[in-house]
Amino acid sequence: MQQNKSFLGAVIYIDLRGYTKIVEEKVLENIAQLIYNYQEVITQKINNLYTDEDIAIIEYMGDGVMIIIKQQELEVTNTDMFAHNIYQNATTIKNSVLKILKLEKEKYTDLDSIDFGMAVSLSKIYQKNITTNRNQQRKMFFGVSLNRATKIGNAMDAKKNHIGIDKKMYDDYLVNTLHKYNMVKGTKPIVHMYSENITKPSSERKASLK
């Protein structure tokens, strides 16, 4: 396994929610299949969009999925474009999730409460490679973008168009490119600040990003 290293990386986080209330009323096999199908769609889409070298990890966390994408050396001088592509691809993933959940809701009744949230963030990420007591190799990742993406994704839902952008990523890299490449048509994307209370768009709060 490669040595420990640091890199600039983007995090795409997707969190499925709303099914917990119906688990007791539904056959668990149906719920399990729904979660598997939605995670499989995300995995296939990521593998279509990125190479193995780009993907640091695809981590499945219950009903959530966290993807870490590494910025390659050739992209170092153009982080704006790297960030833009991350957001563009996250939007593509969002649309794929919408389609699969629509199909699942048509297949199984009483699933209207199922929703999901997404977030994108970007920061320096530290990768630590360890060997467990059972001599298994394991990758661990650390970075503020992991925490930000999780918090923001958990605050998103259908009413907020499902996807939120870390404010620092938006201010540093996306504020100009989204409009330049027509990624924003008429309305500004939901941009969140990283705080303990992350329930409102950043435009509604004056706190500084920590």
C-alpha positions as CSV (number, residue, x, y, z in Angstrom):
1,M,0.0,0.0,0.0
2,Q,1.2,3.5,-0.7
3,Q,2.6,5.7,2.0
4,N,0.6,8.3,3.9
5,K,0.0,11.4,1.8
6,S,-1.9,14.7,1.6
7,F,-3.8,15.9,-1.5
8,L,-6.4,18.4,-2.5
9,G,-9.6,16.5,-2.7
10,A,-13.3,17.0,-3.2
11,V,-16.0,15.2,-1.2
12,I,-19.4,14.3,-2.6
13,Y,-21.7,13.1,0.1
14,I,-25.2,11.6,-0.4
15,D,-27.5,10.7,2.4
16,L,-30.8,8.8,2.0
17,R,-33.5,9.5,4.6
18,G,-37.1,9.0,5.4
19,Y,-37.2,5.2,5.2
20,T,-36.6,4.6,8.9
21,K,-40.2,5.4,9.8
22,I,-41.5,2.7,7.4
23,V,-39.0,0.0,8.2
24,E,-41.3,-1.6,10.8
25,E,-44.1,-1.5,8.3
26,K,-42.2,-2.9,5.3
27,V,-40.5,-6.1,4.5
28,L,-36.8,-5.5,5.4
29,E,-35.7,-7.2,2.2
30,N,-37.5,-4.5,0.2
31,I,-35.8,-1.7,2.1
32,A,-32.4,-3.4,1.8
33,Q,-32.9,-3.8,-2.0
34,L,-33.9,-0.1,-2.3
35,I,-30.7,1.0,-0.5
36,Y,-28.6,-1.4,-2.5
37,N,-30.1,-0.2,-5.8
38,Y,-29.6,3.5,-5.0
39,Q,-26.0,2.9,-3.9
40,E,-25.3,0.8,-6.9
41,V,-26.5,3.6,-9.2
42,I,-24.2,6.0,-7.5
43,T,-21.2,3.7,-7.7
44,Q,-21.8,3.0,-11.4
45,K,-22.1,6.7,-12.1
46,I,-18.9,7.5,-10.2
47,N,-17.0,4.8,-12.0
48,N,-18.2,6.2,-15.3
49,L,-17.2,9.8,-14.4
50,Y,-13.8,9.1,-12.9
51,T,-10.8,6.7,-13.2
52,D,-9.5,4.5,-10.4
53,E,-6.7,7.0,-10.0
54,D,-9.1,9.8,-9.5
55,I,-11.2,8.0,-6.8
56,A,-9.6,8.0,-3.4
57,I,-12.5,6.0,-1.9
58,I,-16.2,5.3,-2.2
59,E,-17.3,4.7,1.4
60,Y,-20.7,3.3,2.2
61,M,-22.1,4.4,5.6
62,G,-25.4,2.7,6.1
63,D,-27.7,4.6,3.8
64,G,-25.1,7.2,3.0
65,V,-22.3,7.3,0.5
66,M,-19.2,9.4,0.7
67,I,-16.9,9.8,-2.4
68,I,-13.5,11.4,-2.2
69,I,-12.0,12.5,-5.5
70,K,-8.3,13.5,-5.8
71,Q,-7.1,16.4,-7.8
72,Q,-4.5,15.2,-10.2
73,E,-1.2,17.0,-10.7
74,L,-2.2,18.2,-14.1
75,E,-5.2,20.0,-12.5
76,V,-3.2,21.8,-9.8
77,T,-3.0,25.0,-11.8
78,N,-6.7,25.0,-12.5
79,T,-8.5,24.2,-9.2
80,D,-11.5,26.3,-10.4
81,M,-12.1,23.9,-13.2
82,F,-11.6,20.9,-10.9
83,A,-14.2,22.3,-8.5
84,H,-16.5,23.1,-11.3
85,N,-16.4,19.5,-12.7
86,I,-17.0,18.2,-9.2
87,Y,-20.2,20.2,-8.9
88,Q,-21.3,19.4,-12.4
89,N,-20.8,15.7,-11.8
90,A,-22.5,15.8,-8.4
91,T,-25.5,17.3,-10.2
92,T,-25.4,14.4,-12.7
93,I,-25.4,12.0,-9.7
94,K,-28.3,13.8,-8.1
95,N,-30.4,13.4,-11.3
96,S,-29.5,9.6,-11.3
97,V,-30.6,9.3,-7.7
98,L,-33.8,11.1,-8.5
99,K,-34.5,8.6,-11.3
100,I,-33.8,5.5,-9.2
101,L,-35.9,6.7,-6.3
102,K,-38.8,7.5,-8.6
103,L,-38.6,3.9,-9.9
104,E,-38.4,2.4,-6.4
105,K,-41.4,4.5,-5.3
106,E,-43.4,3.2,-8.2
107,K,-42.4,-0.3,-7.4
108,Y,-43.2,-0.2,-3.7
109,T,-46.1,1.7,-2.2
110,D,-46.0,4.1,0.8
111,L,-42.4,5.3,0.0
112,D,-43.3,8.9,-0.5
113,S,-41.4,9.9,2.6
114,I,-38.1,8.8,1.2
115,D,-35.9,11.8,0.4
116,F,-32.1,12.5,0.1
117,G,-29.6,15.2,0.6
118,M,-26.2,15.9,-1.1
119,A,-23.3,18.1,-0.6
120,V,-20.0,19.0,-2.2
121,S,-16.9,20.3,-0.4
122,L,-13.2,20.7,-1.1
123,S,-10.1,20.9,1.0
124,K,-6.7,19.4,1.7
125,I,-7.2,15.8,2.8
126,Y,-4.7,13.6,4.6
127,Q,-4.7,9.9,3.8
128,K,-3.3,7.5,6.4
129,N,-2.7,3.9,5.5
130,I,-2.7,1.4,8.3
131,T,-2.4,-2.3,8.8
132,T,-4.9,-3.8,11.2
133,N,-4.3,-6.5,13.8
134,R,-5.6,-9.0,11.2
135,N,-3.0,-7.8,8.8
136,Q,-5.6,-6.1,6.6
137,Q,-4.9,-2.8,4.8
138,R,-7.1,0.1,5.6
139,K,-7.3,3.7,4.3
140,M,-8.3,6.5,6.6
141,F,-9.0,10.1,5.5
142,F,-9.0,13.3,7.4
143,G,-10.0,16.8,6.3
144,V,-12.5,19.6,7.1
145,S,-14.3,18.9,3.8
146,L,-15.4,15.5,5.1
147,N,-17.2,17.1,8.1
148,R,-18.6,20.0,6.1
149,A,-20.0,17.7,3.4
150,T,-21.7,15.5,6.0
151,K,-23.3,18.4,7.8
152,I,-24.4,20.1,4.7
153,G,-25.7,17.0,3.1
154,N,-27.8,16.2,6.2
155,A,-29.4,19.6,5.9
156,M,-30.5,19.2,2.3
157,D,-33.8,17.8,1.0
158,A,-36.2,18.1,-1.9
159,K,-37.3,21.6,-0.9
160,K,-33.7,22.7,-1.1
161,N,-33.1,21.0,-4.5
162,H,-31.3,18.2,-2.7
163,I,-27.7,19.6,-3.1
164,G,-25.7,22.1,-1.2
165,I,-22.3,23.6,-1.7
166,D,-19.7,24.3,1.0
167,K,-19.4,28.1,1.2
168,K,-15.6,28.1,1.2
169,M,-15.6,25.9,-2.0
170,Y,-18.1,28.2,-3.6
171,D,-16.3,31.5,-2.6
172,D,-12.8,30.3,-3.5
173,Y,-13.5,28.3,-6.7
174,L,-17.1,28.3,-7.9
175,V,-18.6,31.8,-7.6
176,N,-17.4,32.8,-11.1
177,T,-17.2,29.4,-13.0
178,L,-20.8,28.4,-12.3
179,H,-22.1,31.4,-14.0
180,K,-19.5,31.4,-16.7
181,Y,-20.4,27.8,-17.8
182,N,-24.2,28.4,-17.3
183,M,-24.4,26.0,-14.4
184,V,-26.6,28.5,-12.6
185,K,-29.7,29.6,-14.6
186,G,-31.6,32.4,-12.8
187,T,-31.2,31.2,-9.2
188,K,-28.1,31.0,-7.0
189,P,-27.3,27.5,-5.8
190,I,-27.8,26.8,-2.1
191,V,-24.5,27.6,-0.4
192,H,-24.0,26.7,3.3
193,M,-21.7,27.8,5.9
194,Y,-20.1,25.3,8.3
195,S,-21.5,25.8,11.7
196,E,-23.4,23.9,14.4
197,N,-26.7,25.2,13.1
198,I,-26.6,24.5,9.4
199,T,-30.2,24.8,8.5
200,K,-30.3,28.1,6.5
201,P,-28.5,29.2,3.3
202,S,-25.4,31.3,4.0
203,S,-27.0,34.4,2.6
204,E,-29.4,34.3,5.6
205,R,-26.6,34.3,8.1
206,K,-23.6,36.5,8.8
207,A,-21.4,34.1,10.7
208,S,-17.9,33.5,9.3
209,L,-16.7,30.2,8.0
210,K,-14.5,28.5,10.6
